[in-house]
Amino acid sequence: MEMFKFTGIVSKEPSGYASLCPELDVASTGQTVEEAKAMLLEAATLHIEGAIEDGLPYLRPIPLNDDPRNAAPETVVEVFHGQAQMSEDEFLALI
């Protein structure tokens, strides 16, 4: 299994926490920081797998102005680095 590494950003929202992967333009939510991170990892993994299966590009970076680190830095709770596992064939399809 190969690992795809990505950045995760968790922001405080009125109803919980939002998480975003700026490299993939994939987002999720959770009631806690840990839940938001776990849900983002699952969303990122599913996005990568689906893009590979469909022969589509997996990278869709968000515009800099929409990145919460630039647009609303006061809401950012945590920036972390995540990993998604994929098979060797899936990984080779990316390069």
DRENNULUM-868045 format. One record per atom (N, C-alpha, C, O, CB): residue number from 1; residue in one letter; atom name; z, y, x negated. Coordinates in Angstrom, 2 decimals, padded with zeros to 5 digits. Glycine has a CB too. Layout:
+-----+------+------+---------+---------+---------+
| pos | code | site |      zz |      yy |      xx |
+-----+------+------+---------+---------+---------+
| NUM |    A |   CA |       Z |       Y |       X |
...
+-----+------+------+---------+---------+---------+
END
This chain:
+-----+------+------+---------+---------+---------+
| pos | code | site |      zz |      yy |      xx |
+-----+------+------+---------+---------+---------+
|   1 |    M |    N |  000.00 | -001.18 | -000.83 |
|   1 |    M |   CA |  000.00 |  000.00 |  000.00 |
|   1 |    M |    C |  000.00 |  001.25 | -000.88 |
|   1 |    M |    O |  000.72 |  001.34 | -001.87 |
|   1 |    M |   CB |  001.21 | -000.01 |  000.94 |
|   2 |    E |    N | -000.82 |  002.21 | -000.49 |
|   2 |    E |   CA | -000.88 |  003.49 | -001.17 |
|   2 |    E |    C | -000.09 |  004.51 | -000.35 |
|   2 |    E |    O |  000.15 |  004.32 |  000.84 |
|   2 |    E |   CB | -002.37 |  003.96 | -001.36 |
|   3 |    M |    N |  000.31 |  005.58 | -001.01 |
|   3 |    M |   CA |  001.08 |  006.62 | -000.35 |
|   3 |    M |    C |  000.28 |  007.92 | -000.32 |
|   3 |    M |    O | -000.27 |  008.32 | -001.34 |
|   3 |    M |   CB |  002.43 |  006.84 | -001.04 |
|   4 |    F |    N |  000.23 |  008.57 |  000.84 |
|   4 |    F |   CA | -000.36 |  009.89 |  000.98 |
|   4 |    F |    C |  000.81 |  010.86 |  001.07 |
|   4 |    F |    O |  001.67 |  010.70 |  001.94 |
|   4 |    F |   CB | -001.31 |  009.99 |  002.24 |
|   5 |    K |    N |  000.87 |  011.85 |  000.18 |
|   5 |    K |   CA |  001.98 |  012.80 |  000.16 |
|   5 |    K |    C |  001.56 |  014.09 |  000.83 |
|   5 |    K |    O |  000.43 |  014.55 |  000.68 |
|   5 |    K |   CB |  002.44 |  013.06 | -001.29 |
|   6 |    F |    N |  002.49 |  014.68 |  001.59 |
|   6 |    F |   CA |  002.21 |  015.91 |  002.30 |
|   6 |    F |    C |  003.48 |  016.76 |  002.39 |
|   6 |    F |    O |  004.58 |  016.29 |  002.11 |
|   6 |    F |   CB |  001.66 |  015.62 |  003.71 |
|   7 |    T |    N |  003.30 |  018.01 |  002.77 |
|   7 |    T |   CA |  004.40 |  018.94 |  002.94 |
|   7 |    T |    C |  004.80 |  018.98 |  004.40 |
|   7 |    T |    O |  003.95 |  018.92 |  005.29 |
|   7 |    T |   CB |  004.02 |  020.35 |  002.45 |
|   8 |    G |    N |  006.09 |  019.07 |  004.65 |
|   8 |    G |   CA |  006.60 |  019.24 |  006.01 |
|   8 |    G |    C |  007.45 |  020.49 |  006.07 |
|   8 |    G |    O |  008.19 |  020.80 |  005.14 |
|   8 |    G |   CB |  007.41 |  018.00 |  006.46 |
|   9 |    I |    N |  007.33 |  021.22 |  007.16 |
|   9 |    I |   CA |  008.11 |  022.43 |  007.37 |
|   9 |    I |    C |  008.83 |  022.28 |  008.70 |
|   9 |    I |    O |  008.21 |  022.01 |  009.72 |
|   9 |    I |   CB |  007.20 |  023.72 |  007.35 |
|  10 |    V |    N |  010.15 |  022.46 |  008.69 |
|  10 |    V |   CA |  010.94 |  022.40 |  009.92 |
|  10 |    V |    C |  011.42 |  023.80 |  010.25 |
|  10 |    V |    O |  012.02 |  024.48 |  009.41 |
|  10 |    V |   CB |  012.14 |  021.41 |  009.78 |
|  11 |    S |    N |  011.15 |  024.23 |  011.48 |
|  11 |    S |   CA |  011.55 |  025.56 |  011.95 |
|  11 |    S |    C |  012.46 |  025.42 |  013.15 |
|  11 |    S |    O |  012.32 |  024.51 |  013.97 |
|  11 |    S |   CB |  010.32 |  026.41 |  012.30 |
|  12 |    K |    N |  013.41 |  026.35 |  013.25 |
|  12 |    K |   CA |  014.31 |  026.39 |  014.41 |
|  12 |    K |    C |  013.58 |  027.05 |  015.56 |
|  12 |    K |    O |  013.01 |  028.13 |  015.41 |
|  12 |    K |   CB |  015.63 |  027.15 |  014.09 |
|  13 |    E |    N |  013.60 |  026.39 |  016.71 |
|  13 |    E |   CA |  013.00 |  026.90 |  017.94 |
|  13 |    E |    C |  014.09 |  027.02 |  019.00 |
|  13 |    E |    O |  015.15 |  026.42 |  018.84 |
|  13 |    E |   CB |  011.83 |  025.98 |  018.43 |
|  14 |    P |    N |  013.86 |  027.77 |  020.06 |
|  14 |    P |   CA |  014.90 |  027.92 |  021.09 |
|  14 |    P |    C |  015.37 |  026.59 |  021.69 |
|  14 |    P |    O |  016.53 |  026.46 |  022.07 |
|  14 |    P |   CB |  014.38 |  028.80 |  022.20 |
|  15 |    S |    N |  014.47 |  025.60 |  021.78 |
|  15 |    S |   CA |  014.85 |  024.34 |  022.43 |
|  15 |    S |    C |  015.05 |  023.18 |  021.45 |
|  15 |    S |    O |  015.11 |  022.03 |  021.87 |
|  15 |    S |   CB |  013.80 |  023.95 |  023.44 |
|  16 |    G |    N |  015.15 |  023.46 |  020.16 |
|  16 |    G |   CA |  015.34 |  022.40 |  019.16 |
|  16 |    G |    C |  014.67 |  022.79 |  017.86 |
|  16 |    G |    O |  014.84 |  023.90 |  017.37 |
|  16 |    G |   CB |  014.77 |  021.07 |  019.67 |
|  17 |    Y |    N |  013.90 |  021.84 |  017.30 |
|  17 |    Y |   CA |  013.25 |  022.07 |  016.01 |
|  17 |    Y |    C |  011.78 |  021.66 |  016.10 |
|  17 |    Y |    O |  011.43 |  020.67 |  016.74 |
|  17 |    Y |   CB |  013.96 |  021.28 |  014.89 |
|  18 |    A |    N |  010.94 |  022.44 |  015.45 |
|  18 |    A |   CA |  009.52 |  022.13 |  015.36 |
|  18 |    A |    C |  009.23 |  021.75 |  013.91 |
|  18 |    A |    O |  009.81 |  022.31 |  012.99 |
|  18 |    A |   CB |  008.62 |  023.35 |  015.81 |
|  19 |    S |    N |  008.33 |  020.80 |  013.71 |
|  19 |    S |   CA |  007.94 |  020.39 |  012.36 |
|  19 |    S |    C |  006.42 |  020.47 |  012.26 |
|  19 |    S |    O |  005.71 |  020.19 |  013.22 |
|  19 |    S |   CB |  008.45 |  018.95 |  012.03 |
|  20 |    L |    N |  005.94 |  020.86 |  011.08 |
|  20 |    L |   CA |  004.52 |  021.10 |  010.87 |
|  20 |    L |    C |  004.12 |  020.59 |  009.50 |
|  20 |    L |    O |  004.85 |  020.78 |  008.52 |
|  20 |    L |   CB |  004.18 |  022.59 |  011.02 |
|  21 |    C |    N |  002.96 |  019.96 |  009.42 |
|  21 |    C |   CA |  002.35 |  019.57 |  008.16 |
|  21 |    C |    C |  001.15 |  020.50 |  007.94 |
|  21 |    C |    O |  000.14 |  020.34 |  008.61 |
|  21 |    C |   CB |  001.91 |  018.04 |  008.16 |
|  22 |    P |    N |  001.25 |  021.47 |  007.02 |
|  22 |    P |   CA |  000.16 |  022.44 |  006.86 |
|  22 |    P |    C | -001.13 |  021.85 |  006.31 |
|  22 |    P |    O | -002.20 |  022.39 |  006.57 |
|  22 |    P |   CB |  000.61 |  023.54 |  005.97 |
|  23 |    E |    N | -001.07 |  020.75 |  005.56 |
|  23 |    E |   CA | -002.28 |  020.14 |  005.02 |
|  23 |    E |    C | -003.12 |  019.45 |  006.09 |
|  23 |    E |    O | -004.34 |  019.38 |  005.98 |
|  23 |    E |   CB | -001.93 |  019.14 |  003.95 |
|  24 |    L |    N | -002.45 |  018.95 |  007.12 |
|  24 |    L |   CA | -003.13 |  018.19 |  008.17 |
|  24 |    L |    C | -003.24 |  018.95 |  009.49 |
|  24 |    L |    O | -003.97 |  018.53 |  010.38 |
|  24 |    L |   CB | -002.41 |  016.89 |  008.40 |
|  25 |    D |    N | -002.52 |  020.05 |  009.61 |
|  25 |    D |   CA | -002.41 |  020.79 |  010.87 |
|  25 |    D |    C | -001.94 |  019.85 |  011.98 |
|  25 |    D |    O | -002.52 |  019.78 |  013.06 |
|  25 |    D |   CB | -003.77 |  021.43 |  011.25 |
|  26 |    V |    N | -000.85 |  019.13 |  011.68 |
|  26 |    V |   CA | -000.21 |  018.21 |  012.61 |
|  26 |    V |    C |  001.21 |  018.71 |  012.82 |
|  26 |    V |    O |  001.88 |  019.12 |  011.87 |
|  26 |    V |   CB | -000.23 |  016.72 |  012.09 |
|  27 |    A |    N |  001.67 |  018.68 |  014.06 |
|  27 |    A |   CA |  003.00 |  019.18 |  014.37 |
|  27 |    A |    C |  003.73 |  018.22 |  015.30 |
|  27 |    A |    O |  003.12 |  017.36 |  015.94 |
|  27 |    A |   CB |  002.93 |  020.58 |  015.02 |
|  28 |    S |    N |  005.06 |  018.38 |  015.34 |
|  28 |    S |   CA |  005.88 |  017.59 |  016.24 |
|  28 |    S |    C |  007.16 |  018.38 |  016.51 |
|  28 |    S |    O |  007.33 |  019.49 |  016.02 |
|  28 |    S |   CB |  006.19 |  016.19 |  015.64 |
|  29 |    T |    N |  008.05 |  017.79 |  017.29 |
|  29 |    T |   CA |  009.32 |  018.43 |  017.62 |
|  29 |    T |    C |  010.44 |  017.41 |  017.59 |
|  29 |    T |    O |  010.20 |  016.20 |  017.52 |
|  29 |    T |   CB |  009.26 |  019.13 |  018.99 |
|  30 |    G |    N |  011.67 |  017.91 |  017.65 |
|  30 |    G |   CA |  012.83 |  017.05 |  017.74 |
|  30 |    G |    C |  014.05 |  017.86 |  018.11 |
|  30 |    G |    O |  014.06 |  019.08 |  017.97 |
|  30 |    G |   CB |  013.06 |  016.31 |  016.42 |
|  31 |    Q |    N |  015.08 |  017.18 |  018.57 |
|  31 |    Q |   CA |  016.33 |  017.86 |  018.92 |
|  31 |    Q |    C |  017.18 |  018.17 |  017.69 |
|  31 |    Q |    O |  018.03 |  019.05 |  017.73 |
|  31 |    Q |   CB |  017.13 |  017.01 |  019.88 |
|  32 |    T |    N |  016.93 |  017.43 |  016.59 |
|  32 |    T |   CA |  017.64 |  017.67 |  015.33 |
|  32 |    T |    C |  016.59 |  017.80 |  014.22 |
|  32 |    T |    O |  015.43 |  017.46 |  014.40 |
|  32 |    T |   CB |  018.66 |  016.51 |  015.01 |
|  33 |    V |    N |  017.03 |  018.30 |  013.06 |
|  33 |    V |   CA |  016.12 |  018.41 |  011.92 |
|  33 |    V |    C |  015.61 |  017.02 |  011.53 |
|  33 |    V |    O |  014.43 |  016.85 |  011.27 |
|  33 |    V |   CB |  016.83 |  019.08 |  010.71 |
|  34 |    E |    N |  016.51 |  016.04 |  011.51 |
|  34 |    E |   CA |  016.13 |  014.68 |  011.12 |
|  34 |    E |    C |  015.11 |  014.09 |  012.09 |
|  34 |    E |    O |  014.16 |  013.44 |  011.66 |
|  34 |    E |   CB |  017.36 |  013.78 |  011.05 |
|  35 |    E |    N |  015.30 |  014.31 |  013.39 |
|  35 |    E |   CA |  014.36 |  013.80 |  014.38 |
|  35 |    E |    C |  013.00 |  014.49 |  014.25 |
|  35 |    E |    O |  011.96 |  013.84 |  014.36 |
|  35 |    E |   CB |  014.92 |  013.99 |  015.80 |
|  36 |    A |    N |  013.00 |  015.81 |  014.01 |
|  36 |    A |   CA |  011.74 |  016.54 |  013.84 |
|  36 |    A |    C |  010.99 |  016.03 |  012.61 |
|  36 |    A |    O |  009.76 |  015.91 |  012.65 |
|  36 |    A |   CB |  012.01 |  018.05 |  013.70 |
|  37 |    K |    N |  011.70 |  015.73 |  011.53 |
|  37 |    K |   CA |  011.06 |  015.19 |  010.32 |
|  37 |    K |    C |  010.49 |  013.81 |  010.58 |
|  37 |    K |    O |  009.36 |  013.52 |  010.18 |
|  37 |    K |   CB |  012.06 |  015.13 |  009.16 |
|  38 |    A |    N |  011.25 |  012.94 |  011.25 |
|  38 |    A |   CA |  010.79 |  011.58 |  011.54 |
|  38 |    A |    C |  009.57 |  011.60 |  012.45 |
|  38 |    A |    O |  008.63 |  010.84 |  012.25 |
|  38 |    A |   CB |  011.91 |  010.76 |  012.18 |
|  39 |    M |    N |  009.59 |  012.46 |  013.45 |
|  39 |    M |   CA |  008.45 |  012.55 |  014.37 |
|  39 |    M |    C |  007.21 |  013.09 |  013.66 |
|  39 |    M |    O |  006.10 |  012.67 |  013.97 |
|  39 |    M |   CB |  008.81 |  013.43 |  015.57 |
|  40 |    L |    N |  007.39 |  014.02 |  012.72 |
|  40 |    L |   CA |  006.25 |  014.54 |  011.96 |
|  40 |    L |    C |  005.66 |  013.45 |  011.08 |
|  40 |    L |    O |  004.44 |  013.34 |  010.98 |
|  40 |    L |   CB |  006.68 |  015.74 |  011.11 |
|  41 |    L |    N |  006.49 |  012.65 |  010.44 |
|  41 |    L |   CA |  005.99 |  011.55 |  009.62 |
|  41 |    L |    C |  005.15 |  010.60 |  010.46 |
|  41 |    L |    O |  004.08 |  010.17 |  010.03 |
|  41 |    L |   CB |  007.17 |  010.80 |  008.95 |
|  42 |    E |    N |  005.63 |  010.27 |  011.65 |
|  42 |    E |   CA |  004.88 |  009.38 |  012.53 |
|  42 |    E |    C |  003.55 |  010.02 |  012.95 |
|  42 |    E |    O |  002.51 |  009.36 |  012.93 |
|  42 |    E |   CB |  005.72 |  009.02 |  013.77 |
|  43 |    A |    N |  003.59 |  011.30 |  013.32 |
|  43 |    A |   CA |  002.36 |  012.00 |  013.73 |
|  43 |    A |    C |  001.36 |  012.09 |  012.59 |
|  43 |    A |    O |  000.16 |  011.91 |  012.80 |
|  43 |    A |   CB |  002.70 |  013.41 |  014.24 |
|  44 |    A |    N |  001.84 |  012.37 |  011.37 |
|  44 |    A |   CA |  000.95 |  012.47 |  010.21 |
|  44 |    A |    C |  000.31 |  011.12 |  009.91 |
|  44 |    A |    O | -000.89 |  011.05 |  009.61 |
|  44 |    A |   CB |  001.72 |  012.98 |  008.99 |
|  45 |    T |    N |  001.10 |  010.06 |  009.97 |
|  45 |    T |   CA |  000.58 |  008.72 |  009.71 |
|  45 |    T |    C | -000.50 |  008.35 |  010.73 |
|  45 |    T |    O | -001.56 |  007.85 |  010.37 |
|  45 |    T |   CB |  001.71 |  007.69 |  009.75 |
|  46 |    L |    N | -000.22 |  008.60 |  012.00 |
|  46 |    L |   CA | -001.20 |  008.29 |  013.05 |
|  46 |    L |    C | -002.47 |  009.14 |  012.90 |
|  46 |    L |    O | -003.57 |  008.65 |  013.12 |
|  46 |    L |   CB | -000.58 |  008.51 |  014.44 |
|  47 |    H |    N | -002.31 |  010.40 |  012.53 |
|  47 |    H |   CA | -003.47 |  011.27 |  012.33 |
|  47 |    H |    C | -004.36 |  010.75 |  011.20 |
|  47 |    H |    O | -005.57 |  010.66 |  011.36 |
|  47 |    H |   CB | -003.00 |  012.72 |  012.02 |
|  48 |    I |    N | -003.75 |  010.40 |  010.07 |
|  48 |    I |   CA | -004.52 |  009.89 |  008.92 |
|  48 |    I |    C | -005.22 |  008.59 |  009.29 |
|  48 |    I |    O | -006.41 |  008.43 |  009.02 |
|  48 |    I |   CB | -003.60 |  009.68 |  007.70 |
|  49 |    E |    N | -004.49 |  007.66 |  009.90 |
|  49 |    E |   CA | -005.09 |  006.37 |  010.28 |
|  49 |    E |    C | -006.25 |  006.58 |  011.25 |
|  49 |    E |    O | -007.30 |  005.96 |  011.09 |
|  49 |    E |   CB | -004.04 |  005.45 |  010.92 |
|  50 |    G |    N | -006.07 |  007.43 |  012.25 |
|  50 |    G |   CA | -007.12 |  007.68 |  013.24 |
|  50 |    G |    C | -008.34 |  008.34 |  012.62 |
|  50 |    G |    O | -009.47 |  007.99 |  012.96 |
|  50 |    G |   CB | -006.59 |  008.54 |  014.36 |
|  51 |    A |    N | -008.12 |  009.29 |  011.73 |
|  51 |    A |   CA | -009.25 |  009.97 |  011.08 |
|  51 |    A |    C | -010.05 |  008.99 |  010.23 |
|  51 |    A |    O | -011.28 |  009.02 |  010.24 |
|  51 |    A |   CB | -008.74 |  011.15 |  010.21 |
|  52 |    I |    N | -009.35 |  008.13 |  009.52 |
|  52 |    I |   CA | -010.04 |  007.14 |  008.68 |
|  52 |    I |    C | -010.84 |  006.17 |  009.55 |
|  52 |    I |    O | -012.00 |  005.89 |  009.27 |
|  52 |    I |   CB | -009.02 |  006.36 |  007.81 |
|  53 |    E |    N | -010.22 |  005.67 |  010.62 |
|  53 |    E |   CA | -010.91 |  004.73 |  011.51 |
|  53 |    E |    C | -012.15 |  005.35 |  012.13 |
|  53 |    E |    O | -013.15 |  004.67 |  012.33 |
|  53 |    E |   CB | -009.96 |  004.26 |  012.61 |
|  54 |    D |    N | -012.08 |  006.65 |  012.45 |
|  54 |    D |   CA | -013.20 |  007.33 |  013.11 |
|  54 |    D |    C | -014.18 |  007.96 |  012.13 |
|  54 |    D |    O | -015.19 |  008.55 |  012.54 |
|  54 |    D |   CB | -012.67 |  008.38 |  014.04 |
|  55 |    G |    N | -013.89 |  007.84 |  010.84 |
|  55 |    G |   CA | -014.77 |  008.43 |  009.82 |
|  55 |    G |    C | -014.76 |  009.95 |  009.83 |
|  55 |    G |    O | -015.75 |  010.59 |  009.47 |
|  55 |    G |   CB | -016.18 |  007.94 |  010.02 |
|  56 |    L |    N | -013.64 |  010.53 |  010.23 |
|  56 |    L |   CA | -013.52 |  011.98 |  010.30 |
|  56 |    L |    C | -012.68 |  012.51 |  009.14 |
|  56 |    L |    O | -011.90 |  011.76 |  008.55 |
|  56 |    L |   CB | -012.90 |  012.41 |  011.65 |
|  57 |    P |    N | -012.82 |  013.77 |  008.81 |
|  57 |    P |   CA | -011.97 |  014.33 |  007.75 |
|  57 |    P |    C | -010.52 |  014.37 |  008.23 |
|  57 |    P |    O | -010.25 |  014.68 |  009.39 |
|  57 |    P |   CB | -012.45 |  015.76 |  007.34 |
|  58 |    Y |    N | -009.60 |  014.07 |  007.35 |
|  58 |    Y |   CA | -008.19 |  014.06 |  007.73 |
|  58 |    Y |    C | -007.52 |  015.39 |  007.41 |
|  58 |    Y |    O | -006.53 |  015.74 |  008.04 |
|  58 |    Y |   CB | -007.46 |  012.93 |  007.02 |
|  59 |    L |    N | -008.05 |  016.13 |  006.44 |
|  59 |    L |   CA | -007.47 |  017.43 |  006.10 |
|  59 |    L |    C | -007.99 |  018.50 |  007.04 |
|  59 |    L |    O | -009.19 |  018.62 |  007.26 |
|  59 |    L |   CB | -007.78 |  017.80 |  004.63 |
|  60 |    R |    N | -007.06 |  019.27 |  007.60 |
|  60 |    R |   CA | -007.40 |  020.40 |  008.47 |
|  60 |    R |    C | -006.34 |  021.46 |  008.22 |
|  60 |    R |    O | -005.52 |  021.73 |  009.10 |
|  60 |    R |   CB | -007.46 |  019.97 |  009.99 |
|  61 |    P |    N | -006.35 |  022.07 |  007.06 |
|  61 |    P |   CA | -005.26 |  023.02 |  006.75 |
|  61 |    P |    C | -005.17 |  024.15 |  007.77 |
|  61 |    P |    O | -006.18 |  024.65 |  008.26 |
|  61 |    P |   CB | -005.46 |  023.60 |  005.36 |
|  62 |    I |    N | -003.94 |  024.54 |  008.07 |
|  62 |    I |   CA | -003.75 |  025.65 |  009.00 |
|  62 |    I |    C | -004.03 |  026.97 |  008.28 |
|  62 |    I |    O | -003.85 |  027.05 |  007.06 |
|  62 |    I |   CB | -002.30 |  025.64 |  009.60 |
|  63 |    P |    N | -004.46 |  027.99 |  009.00 |
|  63 |    P |   CA | -004.66 |  029.30 |  008.38 |
|  63 |    P |    C | -003.33 |  029.83 |  007.83 |
|  63 |    P |    O | -002.27 |  029.59 |  008.41 |
|  63 |    P |   CB | -005.25 |  030.30 |  009.41 |
|  64 |    L |    N | -003.38 |  030.55 |  006.72 |
|  64 |    L |   CA | -002.16 |  031.06 |  006.09 |
|  64 |    L |    C | -001.33 |  031.91 |  007.06 |
|  64 |    L |    O | -000.10 |  031.87 |  007.00 |
|  64 |    L |   CB | -002.52 |  031.89 |  004.87 |
|  65 |    N |    N | -001.98 |  032.66 |  007.92 |
|  65 |    N |   CA | -001.23 |  033.51 |  008.86 |
|  65 |    N |    C | -000.47 |  032.71 |  009.90 |
|  65 |    N |    O |  000.46 |  033.23 |  010.51 |
|  65 |    N |   CB | -002.18 |  034.47 |  009.55 |
|  66 |    D |    N | -000.85 |  031.45 |  010.13 |
|  66 |    D |   CA | -000.15 |  030.60 |  011.09 |
|  66 |    D |    C |  000.93 |  029.74 |  010.45 |
|  66 |    D |    O |  001.70 |  029.09 |  011.16 |
|  66 |    D |   CB | -001.15 |  029.72 |  011.80 |
|  67 |    D |    N |  001.00 |  029.72 |  009.14 |
|  67 |    D |   CA |  002.02 |  028.96 |  008.42 |
|  67 |    D |    C |  003.37 |  029.64 |  008.66 |
|  67 |    D |    O |  003.50 |  030.83 |  008.36 |
|  67 |    D |   CB |  001.69 |  028.85 |  006.88 |
|  68 |    P |    N |  004.36 |  028.93 |  009.19 |
|  68 |    P |   CA |  005.65 |  029.57 |  009.49 |
|  68 |    P |    C |  006.33 |  030.16 |  008.26 |
|  68 |    P |    O |  007.17 |  031.05 |  008.38 |
|  68 |    P |   CB |  006.57 |  028.57 |  010.14 |
|  69 |    R |    N |  005.99 |  029.66 |  007.06 |
|  69 |    R |   CA |  006.58 |  030.25 |  005.86 |
|  69 |    R |    C |  006.10 |  031.67 |  005.66 |
|  69 |    R |    O |  006.77 |  032.47 |  005.01 |
|  69 |    R |   CB |  006.25 |  029.40 |  004.62 |
|  70 |    N |    N |  004.92 |  031.99 |  006.20 |
|  70 |    N |   CA |  004.37 |  033.34 |  006.11 |
|  70 |    N |    C |  004.56 |  034.13 |  007.40 |
|  70 |    N |    O |  004.89 |  035.31 |  007.36 |
|  70 |    N |   CB |  002.89 |  033.28 |  005.75 |
|  71 |    A |    N |  004.36 |  033.47 |  008.55 |
|  71 |    A |   CA |  004.40 |  034.15 |  009.83 |
|  71 |    A |    C |  005.82 |  034.44 |  010.31 |
|  71 |    A |    O |  006.09 |  035.51 |  010.87 |
|  71 |    A |   CB |  003.67 |  033.33 |  010.87 |
|  72 |    A |    N |  006.73 |  033.51 |  010.11 |
|  72 |    A |   CA |  008.11 |  033.67 |  010.60 |
|  72 |    A |    C |  009.09 |  032.98 |  009.64 |
|  72 |    A |    O |  009.74 |  032.00 |  010.02 |
|  72 |    A |   CB |  008.26 |  033.09 |  012.05 |
|  73 |    P |    N |  009.21 |  033.47 |  008.40 |
|  73 |    P |   CA |  010.05 |  032.77 |  007.42 |
|  73 |    P |    C |  011.52 |  032.66 |  007.83 |
|  73 |    P |    O |  012.23 |  031.77 |  007.35 |
|  73 |    P |   CB |  009.97 |  033.48 |  006.10 |
|  74 |    E |    N |  011.99 |  033.55 |  008.69 |
|  74 |    E |   CA |  013.38 |  033.51 |  009.12 |
|  74 |    E |    C |  013.70 |  032.29 |  009.99 |
|  74 |    E |    O |  014.86 |  031.93 |  010.15 |
|  74 |    E |   CB |  013.73 |  034.77 |  009.87 |
|  75 |    T |    N |  012.67 |  031.65 |  010.55 |
|  75 |    T |   CA |  012.90 |  030.46 |  011.38 |
|  75 |    T |    C |  012.84 |  029.16 |  010.59 |
|  75 |    T |    O |  013.24 |  028.12 |  011.11 |
|  75 |    T |   CB |  011.89 |  030.42 |  012.49 |
|  76 |    V |    N |  012.35 |  029.20 |  009.35 |
|  76 |    V |   CA |  012.21 |  027.97 |  008.55 |
|  76 |    V |    C |  013.58 |  027.47 |  008.13 |
|  76 |    V |    O |  014.35 |  028.18 |  007.48 |
|  76 |    V |   CB |  011.32 |  028.22 |  007.31 |
|  77 |    V |    N |  013.87 |  026.23 |  008.52 |
|  77 |    V |   CA |  015.14 |  025.59 |  008.21 |
|  77 |    V |    C |  015.02 |  024.76 |  006.94 |
|  77 |    V |    O |  015.94 |  024.73 |  006.11 |
|  77 |    V |   CB |  015.60 |  024.72 |  009.39 |
|  78 |    E |    N |  013.88 |  024.07 |  006.78 |
|  78 |    E |   CA |  013.71 |  023.16 |  005.65 |
|  78 |    E |    C |  012.23 |  022.96 |  005.34 |
|  78 |    E |    O |  011.40 |  022.87 |  006.25 |
|  78 |    E |   CB |  014.40 |  021.81 |  005.93 |
|  79 |    V |    N |  011.91 |  022.89 |  004.05 |
|  79 |    V |   CA |  010.58 |  022.48 |  003.60 |
|  79 |    V |    C |  010.80 |  021.19 |  002.82 |
|  79 |    V |    O |  011.65 |  021.14 |  001.93 |
|  79 |    V |   CB |  009.87 |  023.62 |  002.71 |
|  80 |    F |    N |  010.04 |  020.15 |  003.14 |
|  80 |    F |   CA |  010.24 |  018.86 |  002.48 |
|  80 |    F |    C |  008.89 |  018.24 |  002.17 |
|  80 |    F |    O |  007.85 |  018.68 |  002.65 |
|  80 |    F |   CB |  011.08 |  017.91 |  003.37 |
|  81 |    H |    N |  008.93 |  017.21 |  001.35 |
|  81 |    H |   CA |  007.72 |  016.46 |  001.01 |
|  81 |    H |    C |  007.85 |  015.07 |  001.61 |
|  81 |    H |    O |  008.82 |  014.36 |  001.35 |
|  81 |    H |   CB |  007.50 |  016.40 | -000.54 |
|  82 |    G |    N |  006.86 |  014.69 |  002.42 |
|  82 |    G |   CA |  006.86 |  013.39 |  003.08 |
|  82 |    G |    C |  005.77 |  012.50 |  002.51 |
|  82 |    G |    O |  004.94 |  012.94 |  001.72 |
|  82 |    G |   CB |  006.68 |  013.55 |  004.58 |
|  83 |    Q |    N |  005.79 |  011.26 |  002.94 |
|  83 |    Q |   CA |  004.81 |  010.28 |  002.50 |
|  83 |    Q |    C |  004.40 |  009.41 |  003.67 |
|  83 |    Q |    O |  005.23 |  009.06 |  004.52 |
|  83 |    Q |   CB |  005.36 |  009.41 |  001.35 |
|  84 |    A |    N |  003.13 |  009.07 |  003.72 |
|  84 |    A |   CA |  002.63 |  008.15 |  004.74 |
|  84 |    A |    C |  002.00 |  006.97 |  004.01 |
|  84 |    A |    O |  001.19 |  007.16 |  003.09 |
|  84 |    A |   CB |  001.60 |  008.85 |  005.70 |
|  85 |    Q |    N |  002.35 |  005.76 |  004.41 |
|  85 |    Q |   CA |  001.78 |  004.57 |  003.80 |
|  85 |    Q |    C |  000.45 |  004.23 |  004.44 |
|  85 |    Q |    O |  000.26 |  004.41 |  005.65 |
|  85 |    Q |   CB |  002.74 |  003.38 |  003.91 |
|  86 |    M |    N | -000.48 |  003.74 |  003.62 |
|  86 |    M |   CA | -001.75 |  003.26 |  004.15 |
|  86 |    M |    C | -002.23 |  002.14 |  003.25 |
|  86 |    M |    O | -001.81 |  002.02 |  002.09 |
|  86 |    M |   CB | -002.81 |  004.41 |  004.23 |
|  87 |    S |    N | -003.10 |  001.32 |  003.79 |
|  87 |    S |   CA | -003.63 |  000.20 |  003.02 |
|  87 |    S |    C | -004.53 |  000.72 |  001.91 |
|  87 |    S |    O | -004.96 |  001.87 |  001.94 |
|  87 |    S |   CB | -004.40 | -000.79 |  003.93 |
|  88 |    E |    N | -004.80 | -000.13 |  000.93 |
|  88 |    E |   CA | -005.68 |  000.25 | -000.18 |
|  88 |    E |    C | -007.07 |  000.62 |  000.33 |
|  88 |    E |    O | -007.68 |  001.57 | -000.16 |
|  88 |    E |   CB | -005.77 | -000.88 | -001.21 |
|  89 |    D |    N | -007.58 | -000.13 |  001.31 |
|  89 |    D |   CA | -008.90 |  000.18 |  001.87 |
|  89 |    D |    C | -008.92 |  001.54 |  002.54 |
|  89 |    D |    O | -009.87 |  002.30 |  002.39 |
|  89 |    D |   CB | -009.33 | -000.90 |  002.87 |
|  90 |    E |    N | -007.86 |  001.86 |  003.30 |
|  90 |    E |   CA | -007.78 |  003.16 |  003.94 |
|  90 |    E |    C | -007.72 |  004.27 |  002.90 |
|  90 |    E |    O | -008.39 |  005.29 |  003.02 |
|  90 |    E |   CB | -006.57 |  003.23 |  004.87 |
|  91 |    F |    N | -006.90 |  004.05 |  001.86 |
|  91 |    F |   CA | -006.76 |  005.05 |  000.80 |
|  91 |    F |    C | -008.10 |  005.26 |  000.09 |
|  91 |    F |    O | -008.48 |  006.40 | -000.19 |
|  91 |    F |   CB | -005.68 |  004.62 | -000.21 |
|  92 |    L |    N | -008.79 |  004.19 | -000.21 |
|  92 |    L |   CA | -010.09 |  004.30 | -000.90 |
|  92 |    L |    C | -011.11 |  005.03 | -000.04 |
|  92 |    L |    O | -012.01 |  005.68 | -000.57 |
|  92 |    L |   CB | -010.62 |  002.91 | -001.27 |
|  93 |    A |    N | -010.98 |  004.92 |  001.27 |
|  93 |    A |   CA | -011.92 |  005.62 |  002.16 |
|  93 |    A |    C | -011.73 |  007.13 |  002.07 |
|  93 |    A |    O | -012.63 |  007.89 |  002.42 |
|  93 |    A |   CB | -011.73 |  005.15 |  003.61 |
|  94 |    L |    N | -010.54 |  007.57 |  001.60 |
|  94 |    L |   CA | -010.28 |  009.00 |  001.49 |
|  94 |    L |    C | -010.94 |  009.62 |  000.26 |
|  94 |    L |    O | -011.22 |  010.82 |  000.25 |
|  94 |    L |   CB | -008.80 |  009.24 |  001.44 |
|  95 |    I |    N | -011.20 |  008.82 | -000.76 |
|  95 |    I |   CA | -011.73 |  009.40 | -002.01 |
|  95 |    I |    C | -013.21 |  009.11 | -002.18 |
|  95 |    I |    O | -013.80 |  009.53 | -003.17 |
|  95 |    I |   CB | -010.97 |  008.86 | -003.20 |
+-----+------+------+---------+---------+---------+
END
